[in-house]
Amino acid sequence: MLAQATAPAGAAQGGFTLSSMVPIICISAIVYFLLFRPSSQRQKQQDAMMKAIKTGDRVVTSSGIHGMISNVKETTVIVKIADNVKIELDKSSIGSVVKRDEAEPAATS
């Protein structure tokens, strides 16, 4: 009876082998490339955009307000949204910077 209960010396007994780790490694790689990497790239683009903001840029805030940057401070910006109407916003609330070509229509004679 004792001889039947013991496993052969060459067989693994519940230990982790490389073949049992392959699915975990594959799933981890898929999660990284589908979730974490795009998120970090988007954050890098947002940070680069915030650092490149300058006076005169036309912007759209994350709440949908269109305006023009009239002053840039360290963590905030002053956005002119109408004549004599300026608001101070945190830089992180800037959703996108509209290119000057798109914002200013070409003058026709």
C-alpha positions as CSV (number, residue, x, y, z in Angstrom):
1,M,0.0,0.0,0.0
2,L,2.7,2.4,0.9
3,A,4.4,1.9,-2.5
4,Q,1.3,2.8,-4.4
5,A,0.7,6.1,-2.4
6,T,4.1,7.6,-3.2
7,A,4.6,9.3,-6.5
8,P,7.5,8.5,-8.7
9,A,10.7,10.5,-8.0
10,G,10.7,12.3,-11.4
11,A,7.1,13.6,-11.2
12,A,6.3,17.1,-9.9
13,Q,4.0,17.3,-6.9
14,G,1.9,20.5,-7.1
15,G,4.9,22.7,-7.9
16,F,4.7,25.5,-10.5
17,T,6.3,24.7,-13.8
18,L,7.0,27.0,-16.7
19,S,4.0,25.6,-18.7
20,S,1.6,26.5,-15.8
21,M,3.0,30.1,-15.8
22,V,2.6,30.8,-19.5
23,P,-1.2,31.6,-19.4
24,I,-0.6,34.0,-16.4
25,I,2.2,35.8,-18.3
26,C,0.1,36.0,-21.5
27,I,-2.9,37.5,-19.6
28,S,-0.7,40.0,-17.8
29,A,0.8,41.1,-21.1
30,I,-2.6,41.5,-22.7
31,V,-3.9,43.5,-19.7
32,Y,-0.8,45.8,-19.9
33,F,-1.1,46.5,-23.6
34,L,-4.9,47.0,-23.6
35,L,-5.4,48.9,-20.4
36,F,-2.3,50.4,-18.8
37,R,-0.1,51.4,-21.7
38,P,-2.8,53.4,-23.7
39,S,-3.8,55.2,-20.4
40,S,-0.2,56.2,-19.7
41,Q,0.4,57.4,-23.3
42,R,-2.8,59.5,-23.1
43,Q,-1.5,61.0,-19.8
44,K,1.8,61.9,-21.4
45,Q,0.1,63.6,-24.3
46,Q,-2.1,65.6,-21.9
47,D,1.0,66.7,-19.9
48,A,2.8,67.7,-23.0
49,M,-0.2,69.7,-24.2
50,M,-0.5,71.5,-20.9
51,K,3.2,72.4,-21.0
52,A,2.9,73.7,-24.5
53,I,-0.1,76.0,-23.8
54,K,0.8,79.7,-24.5
55,T,-1.0,83.0,-24.7
56,G,-3.2,83.3,-27.8
57,D,-4.0,79.6,-28.1
58,R,-7.6,78.7,-28.7
59,V,-8.8,76.0,-26.3
60,V,-11.8,73.9,-25.5
61,T,-12.2,73.0,-21.8
62,S,-13.3,69.6,-20.6
63,S,-16.7,71.1,-19.9
64,G,-17.1,72.4,-23.5
65,I,-16.3,76.1,-23.1
66,H,-14.5,77.6,-26.1
67,G,-12.1,80.5,-25.5
68,M,-8.7,82.0,-26.0
69,I,-5.8,81.9,-23.5
70,S,-5.0,85.4,-22.3
71,N,-2.5,84.6,-19.6
72,V,-0.7,81.5,-18.5
73,K,0.3,81.0,-14.8
74,E,2.1,78.1,-13.2
75,T,-0.9,75.9,-12.5
76,T,-3.8,78.0,-13.9
77,V,-4.7,79.8,-17.1
78,I,-6.9,82.8,-17.8
79,V,-9.3,82.1,-20.6
80,K,-11.2,84.8,-22.5
81,I,-14.6,83.5,-23.5
82,A,-16.2,86.7,-24.6
83,D,-15.6,90.4,-24.7
84,N,-14.7,91.5,-21.1
85,V,-15.4,88.0,-19.8
86,K,-12.4,86.1,-18.5
87,I,-12.3,83.0,-16.3
88,E,-9.4,81.4,-14.4
89,L,-9.2,77.6,-14.9
90,D,-6.8,74.9,-13.7
91,K,-4.6,73.7,-16.5
92,S,-5.9,70.2,-16.1
93,S,-9.4,71.3,-17.2
94,I,-8.2,72.2,-20.7
95,G,-9.6,69.4,-22.9
96,S,-7.9,70.3,-26.2
97,V,-6.0,73.0,-28.0
98,V,-7.6,74.1,-31.3
99,K,-5.0,74.7,-34.0
100,R,-4.8,78.3,-35.2
101,D,-5.6,77.2,-38.8
102,E,-8.9,75.6,-37.6
103,A,-9.7,78.5,-35.2
104,E,-9.2,81.5,-37.5
105,P,-10.9,81.3,-40.9
106,A,-8.9,82.5,-43.9
107,A,-9.6,86.1,-44.8
108,T,-11.1,86.5,-48.2
109,S,-11.0,89.7,-50.3
